[in-house]
């Protein structure tokens, strides 16, 4: 056999070389003599050329090097030679781009086994071959006797059901194998590295003596015995093989059991541990075996059990899966040959197959110790089958519906890869069975497959249906993933190279992949209807149950989902796929994960229509009732129809996104008896982190029921206010042109549902739940020359306007309260007279609070005059010295700040608001994603003080707008695009967190196509503008650009700076890691939002009973939210007009004061949503004693040193105790204690 | 932890103030000496500082508590003598800038003294008083009502304490020998009450706002009118200075956009005959690729670019390879 092997390899090498020779000679003519000694000698460019086609890319570095060795001047001046040109052109034309091709070339060697480590394996195989050939035969005996004998030696015979019984009259025997062949991907050199450090598989087909008994599993019983004998003899130390022997069953089917040999490390010549491979022994039978093939067609019934329980007709129903398993035992050798042929007739076959399998492995369609898609555990032949399908096409007689043209053989690996994805994305194997064209005619007709298999893909060499085992939902997932990848590859923006995403990223994590995830405990699952016969057909009851479950779920969810995938790790350390020889049957894991990929257009529909009640088709009616059980009801709808239907009861808007989960829960309960406790989801836990505590929320709903709460209520209140202000037109000197909302409460992205707060309601709430979030709006009046041409005066005129509006509103709307607010009380702001500070505070009778500002565009011009180099009067030449003095002057600095505020407040904020609001309408999951991500930032003490709300919205938006093709368009978004977009907030959240944990903001900014697709020139311009970016990036580290803000600093200027940005990444990384624990069941949503406080130098603990926002705290203590607090008297003392103070948040004010006062002393963090703690970190440089300076900028104390010299040198150090004392005083009444963690 | 005897750092006497039993704050003090050049205020203020901060009875403080009020500092230095007033770092700068303005505006600075008294009041009201001293018909700005509140400044700032009597400064040394508690004035609340008061302060009654704005605008109009009267610039009128030179200004396409003097068009207009708006560039006259050598050249550069890009890509991938980027798992 080894000779056989050797010969094959030799042939392999020769044929590998031959085309190279041809290529080489027709390009340059000089390649011919260099060819003889293999890859390494191929130095000239034709060699490079040959490499890319033949995948021998191991020495890619060499041509690069040789190019570099040339004198650089000659590179730049000499035009490329013909050969080079051809290589370049080929790379650019046949691949996505030339760098894509180079990356593929660099990638491939890394996923292939190191052949230098193969010799011990070859020696081992040789030894194994001789050993197996020399095995003594075993007399025919009764199967049970035989198994008893073996069991006493510690080897169980993996008989499958129906198990042999005492009165069986057939016998089992053993004879040395006729033929031993190396099969699978190893001999063809197309193995690729499996995930998670698992071992390469080297398959050895051992041909059993001819067998013709294919009925009732007797073939498999004999096979099992054969395997057991092999196992027993290999295990025997006398064999000299020194390997561990295990059983493993492909896809958990005991009929497809094989032996797995893992070497024990002993340093001998046959020890191939270093290769990280394992040898699998697969018993096969010869292709010209006496089993009549037509008996194995899918329509044939080969399990005929004469049980009294089953009815007569059952015994003759077809057994397609059984037949398929039998055919599989015939297939390895023909398979090997056909793949071998493909590899040698199609140049890019091997590379394309590697790419495809890598792609599949990265998405869990293969083996791995993390969650993998059910049914793809040993799908090796599937991938080569798919390639064959796109290259050779289908059998002409098959599906007439989808005729795809066969592709040529000369395509590049990338083109083939993409063609397979395209086929996967478009071809529905369940509706249109695919029979790959083969030289020999297929023996079974398409219809037979169509009738008995749910999905069909039959390869050219054998009659095996490659997708027979796959639950349809998992096949859907494959389709979904393929279209997702195609979308990425086809996306117009060339700025981001999709290579990493397609090949290098691990996409197996459930959180970003599925919209809804369930963890189901199967231990008590019992199908409501199951047939013994089918269970036998499947071979394993668990597999049958899962297959059944998947089919029913898929049917029930219908067009709500794109895919219903079942996930299970194929092999984990605790639950390996292999089993010891003493265990006859594969063990099954009792938990399974179900992942749903939703179709947002239909997923959240509340009503599911069935057949009309008066339908004559009673079968359909019954089927519907059967599917839905008690949920199915007869209903009459508005349009007069009376149909059988299912209606899902939803109370709040949040709950609507739970409908798909409700469907799954109901189906599992009804069909499989799995109640709530066995099916776990995390959706409502996510909801609870962006919701008020129950009692408080209930009170809001009670009191404010009339006016409506939430975003709808806020928008209604806003519209009402606009109307009221417009009605004042005749009372105001200028008429109102427009009112722009600029608040997250009006664009569906505020973490909490906006709520109104009336004095009456406030009185009934505990004092630490009386926060009212004002909603910002901007008034724009008609243009007029009446405005003064002076910035200070303009601010005063605004006051007058506010006063007029306030008076007018209070008169016209009873119950409305309005007051003019002079500013935010910030010292820096108060000193800047050019700044637009004042705003109008309106509290509507329903309790909605608004903050309105006036936009006057003349301000910009006036500010520019101060800022312009020319000075206020362009014709007056200003001396350079004076200009510089002005630069430093207060007026100039004030103007800089005022201009910035002006632009942000009046130009960018309204535009941002409109874009985000539109996005929230377009994608239902967007608003939830923003809210969760904001909550995350807040609970990790970053929002507000370091990260602005707007930048969070932009970060979330990037995953929804994509390349901006569909921004602002009313057109239906194609399904392929929607597939990439998260459909639930949980998935969106996970996606953003993953991004944050990986984002390399140091390397460049992020471009969000919030305002439409990016234009080419902009993309090009970015490269040019990069050099001056670092200069501007002193304050904020993040660059998040949009079309209207090319600099990308509008919303990230105030932070995070590099230190905080690194912290964000670390926190996101930890959160992302924690999200992975979904897979092992220890996950708790709240845990994502618990902030670790150990890192802070000191913590300032606030008194929760005086914080108006405490109710928003992520872990609010319910006891503290009781109305009858300790300070009941103090509350009673207050006037009731003080009950509603929109925007009054002393903790926030204190935080801001501390942040500005001690900006050079420490960095402080705090959760703006009701956080009851500040955390701060000292500036580490202040710890060192330094010489005294008048404007030191920190609170110091004279440094002490023993010899007293310090005083002479005037060294001072940070007075940390003094600072903490100051904090305590600044926050008296608010601060409970200051806790020093490190000194 | 605090040294008990008086200490000096770089010529500053260290004053120790205890916030609580556990924390002590250190204020550095020195007699104020008027410097010849004060970098932060510029040359114009040189002669003013003398008047501002009388040498001999002014104490210069460094590292004043961020929330210190005038009253608290007065209380702190009570044992040394009566404090005339306290100037915080911020106010000093502002005031000096203010004075610069006023000096430019009106020739005589005689009313400087009473100006000082309202150092902490709003700028507009100060200006108003100044005017008042000169001309009685100047409108008066009604300031907005507010309850006293603290200003929280940046930490580590400076302040000037001006004593009534020169002898007070000598008593400072004795003050530094022991740690004294920080006097907290109850007039201006701090902490939670401070924020509540600020919240209230920022929302004055509507009628007072109306009054304030009206009076402010009145003053504004008045000033505007006055400056118009004074201004030399008037549109269309030539300005001739005492030497007989006519002022010529530049601006706009035809020199008409600007206010005063004789207008001359902008340089851009003179040069190109175009106003600021951009016109599309004219097409090149000569066709590209007309001559064979041009085509050949073009092709060559294209090929070269192609090769260059290829090499760049190669180098990039090589670099990525080195950073082990291509290990998918």
Interface residues (C-beta under 8 A of the other chain):
Chain A: X61 X64 X67 X75 X76 X79 X80 X84 X85 X88 X91 X98 X99 X102 X103 X105 X106 X107 X110 X111 X193 X195 X196 X358 X361 X362 X500 X503 X504 X506 X788 X790 X793 X796 X797 X799 X800 X802 X803 X806 X807 X819 X820 X821 X822 X823 X824 X825 X827 X831 X833 X841 X873 X874 X875 X876 X885 X889 X890 X1106 X1141 X1144 X1146 X1149 X1150 X1153 X1156 X1157 X1158 X1159 X1161 X1187 X1188 X1190 X1191 X1192 X1193 X1194 X1195 X1196 X1197 X1198 X1200 X1207 X1210 X1212 X1215 X1217 X1218 X1219 X1220 X1221 X1222 X1224 X1225 X1226 X1227 X1228 X1229 X1230 X1231
Chain B: X1 X3 X7 X8 X9 X10 X12 X14 X19 X20 X22 X23 X24 X25 X26 X28 X42 X62 X63 X65 X66 X67 X90 X93 X94 X97 X123 X144 X151 X152 X153 X154 X155 X156 X158 X184 X190 X191 X192 X193 X195 X196 X198 X199 X201 X202 X203 X204 X206 X209 X210 X212 X213 X214 X216 X217 X220 X224 X249 X250 X251 X258 X259 X261 X300 X303 X304 X306 X307 X308 X309 X310 X311 X313 X314 X315 X316 X317 X318 X320 X321 X325 X326 X327 X328 X329
